[in-house]
Amino acid sequence: MTSPAIPALRSLNSPIARAAIASSMARVALLAAGVDGLYFLFFLAVGSPWLAWINVVSVAMYAMAYRLARRQKLHGAALLIWLEAFPHAAIGTLMTGWESGFHYLLLMFIPSVILTNSRRKARAFVVALLVFLGALDFLARDLGPLAPLSASALTALKWLNITIFVTMFSSLASYYRQKIFQAERSLHAQATQDALTGLYNRRYFQQMAEQELGRCRRTGSSASLLIMDIDFFKTINDTYGHETGDLVLISIARSLKQGSREMDTLARWGGEEFVLLMPGIDAAEALAVAERFRQVVERTPVIFSAGEILCTLSFGVTQLLAGETLSVAVGRADRALYRSKLDGKNRVSIE
């Protein structure tokens, strides 16, 4: 009967959101079916076959919920989970008594409801749950156990329910912890990465470069800057289409990434331009790196639906000078890049 996490059903327009919620629901249904399998074995072992066979119905309901979740029929899956959990808790409590601890398992709905609904709806649910538990407690104590267990069996059932509650609550906490970390990573990627190429974006590069410049000033070490521009990129877009242009950007970004060191900072500067900051590299070494990149790119074909094309890069190289700002160094590299373009493209210039 356990349902550790019922995901939100508020924002279902996004295919990604629907897929994530469906996957979560399917996992919940499998987990809960496994718990009901434990109940089935427990009640058979203590000589209560009627209580055991109730769990077969529960497993069947969770199997249907699992199938619905896999088909992304989310409201139907959620409804089945709720329709199983609350009646099962009520029946288990009335049959075996309040001391059995079946009601503990309903408490696991509270965090997921609070986290996935508005404050008003969450408050209404908590109040309704308190009323339900209060009524169940009153009935259970007034009527007494309708299918009483022996003292030892009741104690075993209570600790089974406590163990399930602690395990499932820990699972719920771990689930939301994982989701929080995933959201943080996603937000960090959106803030720092270019969506198309996966390289750093311009804003994050500027932040990283300023930090590196500060380190170079403190240590007196050298650093060099490369600005690269894809030659004839507008012609590529006009001739082969923007999808092919995107493939060109992705392919060249991959080549640059593979040829960079871990300590280097590579970014998409904007449009068809890339920028690379290389700490510990002087002007002569930077020229050699740029030439190596130039040769790799011109020899690497970009495969697309209609065939393949060869692209080239023009480079502007500069060594960062002590005390200067990033914008000054970028301006100098830009002038070198402009000279590469004027001199016929597919070449390296330094200033």
FIGU-544846 format. One record per residue: residue in one letter; x negated, y negated, z of N, C-alpha, C in turn. Coordinates in pm, whole numbers, plus 50000, padded with zeros to 5 digits. Each point is the difference from the previous one (the first is absolute). Example, Ala and Ser with C-alpha at 12.3 -4.5 7.8 and 13.67 -1.06 7.14 Angstrom:
BEGIN
A486815056950780500894988150000499104988050000 S500354989549928499184988150006500774989150073 
This chain:
BEGIN
M499205012150000500804987950000499174987450000 T498685001450017499184988050016499834992349872 S499994986650010499794991349885499114988650041 P498675001649992499094990150056499974986749931 A500384999249875499944987149932501044999649891 I500974991350013500974997749894499624987049933 P499445000249880499504987849938501114990149970 A499594987749978500944989449968500685002749867 L501274996349992500745001549875500384986449945 R499254989650038500404986549961499434995949865 S498755003849969499354995149879499695011749909 L501005004049922499865011849917499814996649853 N499864987349965499894996349860498655003949941 S498974999850081498675003249950499835015149986 P499575004849884499745014449984498965005250098 I499004991650028498965004150095500605001850139 A500874990550040500635000950132500895012350008 R500785002649896500885011749999499195012950010 A498915000749927499175012050003499405002250138 A499544989050064499405001250134501035004450103 I501204994049993501065003650094500445014449978 A500145003949873500415013749969498995010150053 S498714997049982498965008950050500065001250152 S500224988750067500105000050146501205008150047 M501144998249934501215007550038499825014949979 A499375003749889499775014249974499125006150109 R498994992650044499125004750106500765001450132 V500874990350028500845000650120500885012449998 A500645002649886500915011449989499265013250022 L498815001349943499225012350018499615001950146 L499564989150062499585000650140501165003950090 A501144993649977501185002850082500505014249979 A499945004849876500405013949974499105009750076 G498714996950007499085008350075500335000350149 V500394988450055500394999450141501255008450024 D500974999149910501225008050016499705014849987 G498985003449921499575013949995499485004750136 L499274991250070499555003250136501175002150094 Y501024991349991501195001650083500675013549973 F500085003749873500635012749963499305011650070 L498675000349994499255010750064500134999550151 F500004987850056500114998750146501325005650050 F501104995949938501305004350051500255014849975 L499435005649895500075014649984499245006950112 A498844994450036499165006150102500664999750138 V500784989450030500624998950132501415005950001 G500405006449891501295006949998501194991049976 S499854989349921501124991249966500134999349847 P500505010849938500055000549854500874989049939 W501094996350070500884989749944499254986849986 L499234996450103499204987749993498885001349897 A499515012249982498955002149901500524997549859 W501205005449970500504999149863500454986049962 I500274991650099500294985949968498824993849925 N498805004150036498814994349938499845004249855 V500625011149961499975003849859500754989649917 V501154995350054500744989349932499144987449991 S499294997150109499144988150001498905001049896 V499375011749991498955001949900500564998249860 A501215005149976500634998549869500254985249968 M500454992450101500244985749978498704992749968 Y498935003650071498724993549972499445004149864 A500295012449959499585004449866500704991649893 M501304997350022500734991549905499464985750004 A499704995150121499434986550012498654999249929 Y499215010750011498705000449932500184999249849 R500945007849947500244999949855500494986349953 L500894993950078500494986749964498864989750002 A499155001150102498884990650010499045001649882 R499745012449961499125002549886500564994349871 R501344999349992500664994249882500274985150019 Q499484994450111500134985750033501464995850020 K500835009250046501364996550041499944996950149 L499554987850031499574996750135501154998950099 H501104993849959501124998450093500585013650039 G500125009049904500505013350030499085007550094 A498694999149977499045006750087500054994450141 A500054986750012500064993750133501285003950073 L501115000349927501285003650062499965014150055 L499445009449925499915013950047499135001050125 I498894992650003499115000450116500724995050125 W500724988949985500734994550115501155009150041 L500725005549903501135008950031499545012850068 E498785004149976499485011850069499504996550140 A499244989250011499294997250124500944997050117 F500964991049979500854995950113500955011050045 P500755006749911500845011150046499195011250064 H498815002949944499185010750057499574996650142 A499614987450022499624995950135501185001250095 A501184996049954501195000850085500355014550032 I500005008649898500355014150023498975006650092 G498714997649974498975006050083500114995650145 T500304987250022500134994850137501225005850069 L501145000449931501235005150061499915015050027 M499315007249912499895014550019499055003750113 T498854993250008498965004250094499814990550117 G500644988249995499894990750111499054988449971 W500214989250073499194987949983498525002850027 E499745009250093498625002850040499195006649889 S500655004849896499275006749892499134990349920 G500394987249998499174990049935500254998149852 F501125005249947500294997749858500144985149968 H500474992450098500244985749975498704992249981 Y498855005450049498744993049981499744997249852 L500405009649917499624999449859500684988549927 L501164995550052500674988749936499244986950021 L499184999650104499244987850028499014996849889 M499645010149921499034997749893500574991849886 F501334998449997500594991549897499734985250027 I499774996450126499934985850037498884992649928 P498725004850004498954992449932500244998249851 S500445010749932500194998849855501134990549967 V501075000150080501124991049975499584985550023 I499264997550108499564986450030499044994849892 L499125008749954498994995849903500554998249859 T501135006349970500485000049862501344993049982 N500474992950101501274993149988499904986050060 S501024992049973500074986850060500185001250150 R499704989250071500125000250145501445002850043 R500964994349928501405002150036500415014649986 K499625006249889500355014049978499285009150098 A498734996950028499255008150095500604999250139 R500414987850040500624998450131501315007750008 A500784999549893501275007349998499765015050010 F498965004949933499715014350007499605004050141 V499134992150064499545003450135501185000250096 V500904990349989501194999850086500855012349974 A500225003349872500815011749966499355012850052 L498675000849991499315011850050500145001250151 L499904988850071500195000350145501405004650037 V501004995149927501385004250025500145015049974 F499435004649889500065014249965499355008650107 L498794996050044499295007750102500734999650134 G500584988350033500764999150124501215009149999 A500735000049889501175008849988499585014650003 L498895003249934499525013849999499585004450139 D499334991350073499595003150137501225002550088 F501014991249987501225001550081500695013349970 L500175003049871500685012549963499215012250045 A498684999649980499185011550036500055002750149 R499974989650081500035001950145501405003450049 D501014994549932501385002750041500425014249964 L499635004449881500425013349954499075011050049 G498744996450021499025010350030499605007249872 P498915007650002499565007049879501065009849951 L500374999149873501005008949944499415013649963 A498705000549979499305012749974498735000050082 P500145001450132498854998050089498895010249975 L498774995250020498825008449989499505003350140 S499145010050008499365002950127499084988550038 A499654999350127499154989050046498684999649925 S499405011749979498715000349930500164996049854 A501095004549936500234996449859500274985049987 L500754994350096500304985749996498724991950016 T499135004350092498724993150018499165000849873 A499975011849941499235001749875500564991249889 L501354999249991500624991549896499684985350024 K500054995950127499704986050032498584996649956 W499055008650031498614997049963499765001549850 L500775008549936499925000749854500454986849939 N501114994650052500504987249948499064988550032 I499415000350120499044989550035498785000849908 T499525012249976498845001849911500314995149859 I501195003749951500404995649866500104984849996 F500604994150105500154985550004498654993049997 V499065004550085498684993750006499275001749867 T500075012149945499315002749873500574991549888 M501334999549991500634992749891499854984950019 F500054995450124499824985750025498584995849963 S499035008850032498624997249960499874999849849 S500725009349935499995000349853500594987249943 L501084995250062500634987649956499044988250016 A499344999350116499044989150023498865000649899 S499525012149973498925001749902500464996049861 Y501255003249967500564996649868500024984949980 Y500534992850100500074985449986498624993650007 R499095005950077498624995150003499375001149861 Q500225011549935499485002049865500604989949903 K501314997550012500654990549910499474985850021 I499734996550126499444986750029498634998649935 F499155010350015498684999549939500094999449848 Q500945007649942500184999549855500434986149955 A500904993850077500454986549966498854990050010 E499175001650104498854991050016499035001649882 R499745012549961499105002249887500584994349871 S501325001749984500654994849879499934984849996 L500264993650114499944985450005498584995049976 H499035007150057498604996049980499625001349854 A500455010949936499705001949858500654989049915 Q501244996650032500694989549925499294986550016 A499454997750120499364987250027498594999249943 T499365011549977498594999849962499715005549861 Q500915007749943499705007049876500804994649882 D499395001049884500714997449874500855012249968 A501284997949975500945011149985499665008849879 L499494994249893499755007749878498725008250009 T498914993750037498695006749994499595006650131 G500614996150111499595005250129498774993250057 L499424990649927498864992450053500504989450097 Y499064993950072500384988850086500584988849915 N500914992250059500514988449928499124987850027 R500324989249933499144988150006499934994350141 R501154999150067500024993950132499155007950098 Y500125013349998499245008150094498514999749965 F499694999649870498604998949961499384987350057 Q500744989049992499474987450052499735000950149 Q500905006750074499785001850143498745008450026 M499895011249929498855008950019498714993149957 A500064992549890498804993349950499514989450098 E500924992550060499594989850098499315006650119 Q500515011550043499365007250110498595004549960 E499885005149877498705004749953499024988349985 L500494988749952499144988149989499494995850138 G500885000550098499594996650136498925009450050 R500155012949971498985009650042498674997449929 C500074996849870498774997149925499294987750056 R500794990050039499404987850057499305003250132 R500625008750080499415003350130498745008449986 T499995009149905498885009449986498984995849896 G500364990349916499094995749894499905009849885 S500935009449992499975009949892500644994449874 S499695006249888500524995449871501345006749969 A500714994149905501265005749950500244994249861 S500645007849917500284995549863501465002149966 L500444992349900501405000049961500115002649850 L500915009049964500305002749860501454996449972 I500244992549893501364997949950500065006149861 M501015008349978500125007649875501354997349935 D499994999049870501244997249926500105009749882 I501185006149983500205009449889500094992049870 D499195003949904499984993149871501235003649917 F500554990149933501135001849908501225006550068 F500204996950128501095006650072501364995849946 K500154987449964501274995449944500315007349869 T498985002249920500195007449874500445014350028 I499425006150103500395013650037501485000450040 N500414990350082501404999450041500924997849880 D499634990849914500854996749884500085011649901 T498905007349986499945010849901500615013050051 Y499665003650122500405013250052501084999450107 G500324988250049501044998750101499434998650140 H500834994950090499544997250136499735012750080 E500705011049969499715012450071498575004749971 T499594998749875498625003549966499034990350067 G500384987250005499174990350071499825003850145 D501065004850063499905004650139499045011950011 L500085009349904499105011550002498544995649987 V499774989749920498644994649986499514994550133 L500844992250067499634994550130499695011150101 I500855010250002499815011050094498725007649970 S499755002649872498815007649960498724992550036 I499964987149968498794992250029499824998450151 A501094998050072499904999150147499425012950057 R500415011549945499485012850048498505001149973 S499584995949881498575000749967499184991050092 L500504988150027499294990750088499955005450143 K501105005950044500065005550135499015011550016 Q499965008749900499095011550007498544995750000 G499704988849937498624995449992499584990750112 S500924996750090499704990850110499575007650124 R499254993350084499625005850129501124998050101 E499955007850107501024998850104499974986250065 M498824994050009499884987050066500414988349909 D500165002549871500414989549907501484996950015 T500394988049960501404996050003500454997149858 L500895008649949500494999149862501474996150002 A500374990549913501394995350000500434996449858 R501305000149982500574994249877500164985150028 W499284992049924499964985650025501254993149947 G500615006049899501204994349941500065003249852 G501175003649949500125003349859499085011449962 E499104997549904499065010449955498614998050059 E499904992450108498704997350063499825008250127 F498765004350022499625007150121498814992750063 V499825002050129498894993750070499385010250094 L498684999550013499285009550084498964992550082 L500075001450132499004994350090499095011250046 M498694998049983499035010550032498994995050102 P500175003150127499034995850101498685007549983 G498914993050033498685006249992499465001449860 I500624993449903499595000949860499574986149952 D498794999249941499554987149947500404998749853 A499604989049938500454997049864499565010649900 A498735004350009499495010049904500755013250013 E500235004250123500745012450021501444998749953 A500604988250023501384997849957500125000749848 L499004994749929500005000949854499995014649954 A499205008250067499925014249965501335007050026 V500634996750112501305005950032501034996049895 A500034987249964500964995249901499795006949865 E498755001649960499715006649873500455014650003 R499795006550113500455013950012501525000949988 F500714990950067501464999749989500424997449854 R499334990749936500364996549862499915012249909 Q498925007750016499795011849916501025010950031 V500305001950127500995010250038501364996849939 V500434987550012501324996249951500095001349848 E498974995849928500095000549854499955014349946 R499525009550085499945014049957501195008250049 T500874993950081501115007550060501304996749928 P500545009249920501254997049929501194999950095 V500964991549969501264999650074501035008049920 I500505010850060500955008849933501424994650021 F500764998949892501404996250011500815008149901 S501304997749995500915008749925499665000949852 A499504989149942499744999849855498555003449966 G499195003150099498615003349972499084995050108 E498924993549962499064994550096499364987449944 I499564991450092499324987749960498774998250087 L499004993349945498814996550074500054985150035 C499704997050123500054986150048498604995750044 T499834987150012498724994650047500264989450107 L498964997350077500054989850105498934989649977 S500314987750033499014989350007499754996850147 F498744996650033499614998450140499404986350026 G500324994850119499304988550054499385003950132 V498694997850015499275004750118499364988050069 T500035000350133499284989750076499575005750133 Q498904994850051499585003550135500474989150094 L500595003950112500504990350095498834993150069 L500114987050014498944992150060500334997150146 A498984998450080500184997650143500814987450024 G501025001150083500794988550041501114996049907 E500105006049881501054995849907501325007250030 T501084994149953501325005950019500285010049888 L501015008250022500385009849900500464993249871 S500764989150013500534993349881498884994849910 V498904995350062498864995249921499375011649922 A499825011350068499405011749934500915005349889 V501315000150025500955004649899499954990849878 G499914987050023499914990649890498785002549914 R498895003350064498775002749926500135013049919 A500585010250061500225012649928500974998249885 D501004991450020500974997149892499314993649880 R499074991050028499284993549890499155010249923 A499415009250074499225010549934500905009049916 L501195003050052500965008149924500424992849873 Y500244987250011500414992149883498915000449893 R498744999750044498905000649904499965013749931 S500315010750075500075013349938501075000549894 K501124993550025501094999749902499574992249875 L499354988650021499584991849886498945006949916 D499175008150065498905006649929500435012849928 G501295003050001500485011549923500675011050080 K500164998250129500675009750087499175012950014 N500485008850090499335012850027498524997850034 R499764990750088498624997250040499984994750143 V498804998950055499784995750137499224986950000 S500504990250074499294987250015499854996950148 I498974992650034499744996650140499774985150014 E500394994750114499724986050032499644999150147 
